[in-house]
Amino acid sequence: MSDLEKQQIQVLPARKAGESRFFGKRVHFIGIGGCGMSGLAKILADAGAIVTGSEPKPNNATMALVRGGVKISRDQVGAMLTRDVDLVVRTAAVKDDNLEFRYARTLELPNVKYAQLLGDVMRERLGVAVAGTHGKSTTTGMIAYTMTMCQQDPSWVVGGTVPQLKGGSGSGSGKAFVVEACEYDRSFHNLFPTVALITNIDKDHLDCYGSLENIVDSFRIFVSRIPSDGLVICNGVDENVIRAVDDAPCRIETVAVGQNATWSVIPTGIVNGCHTGQILHNGELVASLQLTVAGAHNLFNATMAVAACAACGVKPDMAAATVATFEGVDRRMSLKGTYRGATVIDDYGHHPTEIRATLRALREQYQPRRLFCCFQPHQYSRTRLLFEEFAACFEDADDAILTDIYRCRDSEEDVQAVNTPMLVERIRVNGQNAVHVPDFPGIVDYIKTRAGAGDLVLTIGAGNIWEIGQELVDLGTP
């Protein structure tokens, strides 16, 4: 038996009917249409729970649940709640004053938030939790896709849609449960992973944490929840990550690009705009990697995914060959179409580090004549606290077109402290072309008069900036 096989986490056999403690329990989801909520609802239904829910905005996920026998109401007034409901689950978006939640409390029904239920479900399985400031969704998607294609049949929840898996979550018969572990509001402290990944730790969600040191401490608590026979797979060159895992109660494996680590990936070139590399495990060549998604950062993400799959019993060469066919998560450098010969791309990036990596990757892949970056800042607090970082992240854009800031969880103090014209001016001071166009129709008009064949138009941000790209594509479609 090789050292790699000895280090694999023990994979338990697939679950049997009635094995889950949720079997036969009545569970009601308030806001069941969300990606994570619908995924958990499907997992519990498959485990034998009697699932109901409410969702004011039906979608493909709710329709699939209904086809599977789940009863869903469009009204959140408590019509489906009775005293024999065993558990009520709500999303973070459902506040205490929600009518249905208030009625659940009137009935004195046990209730939890989504993150708490996610942790409870993870207790029954081989939990694989992917944490980190950047790259969580892509890395989680890579693991879920690779394990699925390698016949492991995992359950999984990703913070975005994986087109190749036809959704953002899945319920499998295998033991593994792969989830994206969000650090916002310390929600990942509710999880109980056996395998934990940390891609990186950067300054973000400072409205919640206040300082980078508090963020590192939060990741340290996350790591402390891993059992002694578990595993941490982490960035081996990120100093913040190294501090966070310093007192890990379990085995640690590191990942790095072009440097010594437990798992090293040595870049070997670029093919069709995507990076290639050789993966080494403890210095021994175990796999070759040729990506389908662009960006040097995805060499790292893919190697993290290979390491996680290897811990769960998938051979590294098979994992690498499979992850090489992964085409990405929706809104992560997603090709939307064309407008007058210009390529239109959409991305969820809303942090300076993410914007810089995305712009660089798109330059490598498409080599555009001119790159237009349409950015919607997300949160006044994030814009204020990372102001200088935002002002310096557009080097690879020929034109940065910034719309008004998307307000989310912001105080009046934050709103008064910063605005888009201030950021545009600072970007110009740094020598980049930047312009403030307050509304979406104005940005569409700006692009229409400038973009042409060979150009690339990127819409980027966590709000609804994607609507601009969609409109351009629609205009460019005969």
C-alpha positions in Angstrom: 0.0 0.0 0.0 1.4 3.4 -1.0 1.8 6.3 1.5 -1.0 8.1 -0.4 -3.4 5.2 0.1 -2.5 5.0 3.8 -3.4 8.7 4.2 -6.8 8.4 2.7 -9.8 9.2 4.9 -11.8 6.1 5.7 -14.8 6.2 3.3 -17.8 4.6 4.9 -20.3 2.6 2.8 -23.3 4.2 1.1 -26.2 5.0 3.5 -29.0 2.6 3.8 -32.7 3.5 3.9 -33.7 4.7 7.4 -30.1 5.2 8.5 -30.5 9.0 8.8 -31.8 10.5 12.0 -34.0 12.7 9.8 -35.9 9.6 8.5 -39.6 10.0 9.0 -39.2 13.6 10.5 -41.3 16.4 9.2 -39.1 19.3 8.2 -40.3 22.6 6.8 -38.1 25.0 4.9 -38.9 28.8 4.8 -37.3 30.0 1.6 -36.8 26.6 0.1 -35.9 27.9 -3.3 -32.4 29.0 -2.5 -29.5 27.0 -3.8 -28.4 25.6 -0.4 -31.9 25.3 1.0 -33.2 23.4 -2.0 -30.1 21.1 -1.9 -30.6 20.3 1.7 -34.3 19.7 1.2 -33.6 17.2 -1.5 -31.0 15.5 0.6 -33.4 15.1 3.6 -36.2 14.0 1.3 -34.0 11.3 -0.1 -33.1 10.3 3.5 -36.7 9.7 4.2 -37.8 13.0 5.8 -41.2 14.4 5.1 -40.2 17.8 3.5 -42.4 20.8 2.9 -41.5 24.4 2.2 -42.4 27.9 1.1 -41.0 30.0 -1.7 -42.4 33.3 -3.0 -40.3 33.0 -6.2 -40.6 29.5 -7.6 -37.6 28.4 -9.8 -36.2 25.3 -11.4 -35.1 23.9 -8.0 -38.5 24.2 -6.5 -40.1 22.7 -9.5 -37.8 19.7 -9.3 -38.6 19.3 -5.6 -42.4 19.4 -6.3 -41.9 16.7 -9.0 -40.2 14.6 -6.3 -43.2 14.9 -4.0 -42.3 17.9 -1.9 -45.2 20.2 -1.1 -44.3 23.9 -1.5 -46.4 27.0 -0.9 -45.8 30.4 -2.6 -47.1 32.2 0.5 -45.1 32.6 3.7 -47.9 32.8 6.1 -47.6 29.5 7.9 -50.5 27.6 6.1 -48.4 24.4 5.9 -47.2 24.5 9.6 -48.8 22.3 12.2 -47.7 21.3 15.7 -46.4 17.9 14.4 -43.7 19.6 12.4 -40.4 18.4 13.9 -38.1 21.2 12.6 -38.4 24.5 10.8 -35.4 25.8 8.8 -35.0 29.3 7.5 -32.4 31.1 5.3 -30.4 33.9 6.7 -32.6 36.2 4.5 -35.7 35.2 6.5 -35.7 37.7 9.5 -37.4 37.3 12.8 -40.4 39.4 11.7 -41.2 37.0 8.8 -44.9 36.0 9.1 -44.3 32.3 8.7 -41.4 32.3 11.1 -43.4 34.2 13.6 -46.2 31.6 13.3 -43.7 28.8 13.8 -42.6 30.4 17.0 -46.2 30.8 18.1 -46.5 27.0 17.6 -43.3 26.6 19.6 -41.7 24.6 16.8 -38.0 23.8 16.9 -36.2 26.0 14.4 -32.7 26.4 13.0 -30.9 28.5 10.4 -29.6 27.0 7.2 -26.0 26.8 8.3 -27.0 24.9 11.5 -28.9 22.3 9.5 -26.0 22.0 7.1 -23.8 21.1 10.0 -26.3 18.6 11.4 -26.5 16.8 8.0 -22.7 16.8 7.7 -22.5 14.9 11.0 -24.0 11.9 9.3 -21.5 11.9 6.4 -18.0 12.3 5.4 -18.0 16.1 5.4 -15.7 17.9 2.9 -15.9 21.6 3.6 -14.2 24.2 1.3 -13.4 27.5 3.0 -11.3 30.5 2.1 -11.8 34.1 1.0 -11.4 33.4 -2.7 -12.0 30.3 -4.9 -14.5 28.5 -2.7 -17.2 28.0 -5.2 -14.9 26.9 -8.0 -12.9 24.5 -5.8 -16.1 23.1 -4.3 -17.6 22.7 -7.8 -14.4 21.0 -9.0 -14.6 18.4 -6.2 -18.3 17.7 -6.6 -17.9 17.3 -10.3 -14.8 15.1 -10.1 -16.2 12.8 -7.4 -19.5 12.5 -9.3 -17.8 11.7 -12.6 -15.5 9.2 -10.7 -18.6 7.3 -9.5 -18.4 8.4 -5.9 -22.0 9.8 -6.1 -21.5 12.5 -3.4 -24.1 14.9 -2.0 -22.9 18.5 -2.5 -23.9 22.2 -2.1 -22.1 24.9 -4.1 -22.7 28.7 -3.8 -23.5 28.9 -7.5 -24.8 26.8 -10.4 -22.5 24.1 -11.9 -23.9 23.7 -15.4 -22.3 20.3 -15.9 -24.1 19.0 -12.8 -27.3 20.9 -13.8 -27.6 22.9 -10.5 -26.0 24.2 -7.4 -26.6 21.1 -5.2 -27.1 17.4 -5.5 -28.2 14.5 -3.4 -26.1 11.3 -3.9 -26.1 7.9 -2.4 -22.4 8.0 -1.5 -21.1 8.9 2.0 -19.3 12.1 1.0 -21.0 15.5 1.5 -19.1 18.3 -0.3 -20.0 21.9 0.8 -18.9 25.4 0.3 -18.1 26.8 3.8 -18.9 30.5 4.0 -17.0 32.6 6.6 -19.4 35.5 6.6 -21.1 35.9 10.0 -19.0 32.9 11.1 -21.5 30.6 9.6 -18.9 27.9 8.9 -18.5 27.4 12.7 -21.7 25.3 12.4 -20.0 22.7 10.2 -18.5 19.4 11.2 -16.1 18.4 8.4 -13.8 15.5 8.3 -11.8 17.0 5.4 -11.4 20.8 5.5 -9.9 22.9 2.7 -8.7 26.5 3.1 -7.8 28.1 -0.2 -6.6 31.5 1.2 -7.4 34.1 3.9 -7.7 37.7 2.8 -9.3 40.9 4.2 -13.0 40.7 3.4 -16.3 41.0 5.3 -14.7 43.6 7.5 -18.2 44.9 8.4 -18.5 41.6 10.2 -15.0 41.0 11.5 -13.4 44.4 11.9 -9.9 43.2 11.3 -7.8 40.6 9.5 -6.7 39.2 12.8 -10.3 38.5 13.7 -10.7 36.7 10.3 -7.7 34.5 11.0 -9.0 33.7 14.5 -12.4 32.7 12.9 -10.7 30.3 10.5 -8.7 28.9 13.5 -12.0 28.1 15.2 -13.2 26.4 12.0 -10.1 24.3 11.9 -10.5 23.3 15.6 -13.8 21.6 14.8 -12.1 18.9 12.7 -11.7 15.5 14.4 -8.2 14.2 15.2 -8.5 11.6 12.5 -9.5 14.3 10.0 -7.5 16.3 7.5 -6.8 19.9 6.7 -5.7 20.6 3.1 -4.5 24.2 2.9 -2.6 26.9 1.0 1.0 26.3 2.0 2.3 29.8 1.2 -0.4 32.0 2.5 0.9 33.3 5.9 -2.6 34.0 7.2 -3.6 30.4 6.5 -0.4 29.0 8.1 -1.3 31.0 11.2 -4.9 29.7 11.2 -3.9 26.0 11.0 -0.9 26.3 13.4 -2.9 24.5 16.2 -4.9 22.1 14.0 -6.0 19.0 15.9 -5.4 16.8 12.9 -3.1 16.0 10.0 -2.3 18.9 7.6 -1.4 18.7 3.9 -0.3 21.8 2.1 -0.8 22.9 -1.5 1.4 25.3 -3.5 2.1 26.3 -7.1 5.8 25.9 -8.1 7.0 25.5 -4.6 7.6 22.6 -2.2 4.4 21.3 -0.5 2.6 18.1 0.2 0.8 18.7 -3.1 2.8 20.9 -5.6 1.7 21.8 -9.1 4.5 22.8 -11.5 3.2 25.0 -14.3 4.2 23.7 -17.7 2.5 26.1 -20.2 -0.7 27.4 -21.6 -2.9 25.5 -24.1 -5.9 27.2 -25.7 -5.6 30.0 -23.1 -5.7 27.6 -20.1 -2.9 26.5 -17.9 -1.2 23.1 -17.7 0.9 21.5 -15.0 2.4 18.5 -13.3 1.1 17.5 -9.9 3.6 16.2 -7.3 2.7 14.5 -4.1 5.6 14.6 -1.6 7.9 15.3 -4.5 6.6 12.3 -6.6 4.9 12.9 -9.9 1.3 11.6 -9.6 -0.7 13.4 -12.3 -0.7 15.8 -15.2 -3.2 18.6 -15.5 -4.5 20.5 -18.5 -7.3 22.8 -17.5 -10.4 23.8 -19.4 -10.9 26.9 -17.3 -8.6 29.9 -17.6 -6.4 31.5 -15.0 -3.2 30.6 -13.2 -5.2 30.6 -9.9 -7.2 27.7 -11.2 -4.1 25.5 -11.3 -4.0 26.0 -7.5 -7.8 25.4 -7.2 -7.6 22.2 -9.3 -4.7 20.8 -7.3 -6.7 21.5 -4.0 -9.6 19.5 -5.6 -7.3 16.6 -6.6 -5.9 16.5 -3.1 -9.4 16.4 -1.6 -10.6 13.7 -4.0 -7.5 11.6 -3.2 -8.2 11.8 0.5 -11.7 10.4 -0.3 -10.3 7.5 -2.3 -10.1 8.8 -5.9 -6.7 8.1 -7.5 -4.9 11.4 -8.2 -4.3 10.7 -11.9 -8.0 9.9 -12.4 -9.0 13.0 -10.4 -6.7 15.2 -12.4 -7.9 13.8 -15.7 -11.5 14.5 -14.6 -11.1 17.9 -13.2 -9.4 18.9 -16.5 -12.8 18.6 -18.1 -14.5 20.9 -15.5 -16.0 23.9 -17.3 -16.6 26.1 -14.3 -19.3 27.5 -12.0 -21.9 30.0 -13.4 -20.8 33.6 -13.1 -17.1 32.6 -12.8 -15.7 33.9 -16.1 -18.8 32.7 -17.8 -19.1 33.2 -21.6 -22.4 35.0 -22.3 -22.1 35.5 -26.0 -21.0 38.2 -28.3 -21.9 41.8 -29.2 -20.8 43.2 -32.6 -17.9 40.7 -32.6 -16.9 41.5 -29.0 -16.8 38.6 -26.5 -19.1 39.2 -23.5 -18.0 37.5 -20.2 -19.7 37.7 -16.8 -18.1 37.1 -13.4 -19.2 37.2 -9.7 -15.9 38.7 -8.4 -16.4 41.6 -6.0 -13.1 41.7 -4.1 -9.9 43.4 -5.5 -8.0 40.2 -5.5 -10.7 38.4 -7.5 -11.0 41.3 -10.0 -7.3 41.3 -10.6 -7.1 37.5 -11.1 -10.1 37.5 -13.4 -8.8 40.3 -15.6 -5.4 38.7 -15.9 -6.9 35.3 -16.8 -9.1 36.8 -19.5 -6.2 38.6 -21.0 -4.3 35.3 -21.2 -7.2 33.4 -22.6 -8.7 35.8 -25.1 -5.9 38.3 -25.8 -8.4 40.9 -26.6 -7.8 44.0 -28.7 -9.4 46.1 -25.9 -10.8 44.9 -22.6 -13.8 46.8 -21.1 -14.4 46.0 -17.4 -17.9 47.0 -16.2 -17.8 46.8 -12.4 -20.5 47.2 -9.9 -19.0 47.8 -6.4 -20.8 45.6 -3.8 -21.3 47.2 -0.4 -20.3 50.7 0.6 -18.5 49.2 3.6 -16.4 46.9 1.5 -15.6 49.7 -1.0 -14.6 52.0 1.9 -12.5 49.5 3.8 -10.7 48.2 0.7 -10.6 51.5 -1.1 -6.9 51.5 -2.1 -7.0 47.8 -3.1 -9.9 48.5 -5.4 -8.2 51.5 -6.9 -5.2 49.3 -7.9 -6.9 46.2 -9.2 -7.8 47.3 -12.8 -4.3 47.2 -14.4 -5.3 44.6 -17.0 -8.4 46.6 -18.1 -8.2 49.1 -20.9 -11.3 50.8 -19.7 -12.9 50.5 -16.3 -16.6 51.5 -16.3 -18.0 51.7 -12.7 -21.6 52.0 -11.8 -23.1 53.1 -8.6 -22.4 51.0 -5.5 -24.8 48.1 -4.7 -26.0 48.7 -1.2 -26.2 45.6 1.0 -26.1 45.5 4.8 -24.6 49.1 4.8 -25.0 51.7 7.5 -25.7 55.3 6.7 -22.1 56.1 7.9 -20.7 53.8 5.2 -23.0 55.3 2.5 -21.9 58.8 3.4 -18.2 57.9 3.6 -17.6 56.7 0.0 -19.0 56.7 -3.5 -18.2 55.6 -7.0 -16.8 59.0 -8.3 -14.3 59.0 -5.4 -13.1 55.5 -6.5 -13.0 56.4 -10.1 -10.8 59.4 -9.4 -8.4 57.3 -7.3 -8.2 54.7 -10.2 -7.3 57.6 -12.6 -4.6 58.8 -10.2 -3.1 55.3 -10.5 -2.8 55.8 -14.2 -5.8 53.7 -15.4 -8.7 54.7 -17.6 -11.9 54.8 -15.5 -15.3 56.4 -15.8 -18.4 56.6 -13.6 -21.6 55.7 -15.4 -24.3 55.7 -12.7 -27.0 53.5 -14.4 -27.1 50.3 -16.5 -28.6 51.9 -19.6 -25.8 54.4 -19.6 -23.2 51.6 -19.5 -24.9 49.8 -22.3 -24.8 53.0 -24.4 -21.1 53.5 -23.5 -20.2 50.0 -24.7 -22.4 50.2 -27.8 -20.4 53.2 -29.1 -17.0 51.7 -28.4 -16.8 47.9 -28.5 -16.2 45.9 -31.6 -14.6 42.8 -33.2 -11.7 41.5 -31.2 -12.7 43.3 -28.0 -13.8 41.7 -24.7 -16.5 43.1 -22.4 -16.5 41.9 -18.8 -19.4 42.5 -16.4 -18.2 41.8 -12.8 -19.7 42.1 -9.4 -21.9 40.3 -6.8 -25.0 42.4 -7.6 -27.1 42.5 -10.8 -24.4 43.8 -13.1 -24.9 40.6 -15.2 -28.0 42.3 -16.7 -25.7 44.6 -18.8 -23.9 41.7 -20.4 -27.2 39.9 -21.1 -28.7 43.0 -22.7 -25.6 43.4 -24.9 -25.8 39.8 -26.0 -29.5 40.1 -26.7 -28.9 43.3 -28.8 -26.1 41.5 -30.7 -28.3 38.4 -31.6 -30.1 38.8 -34.9 
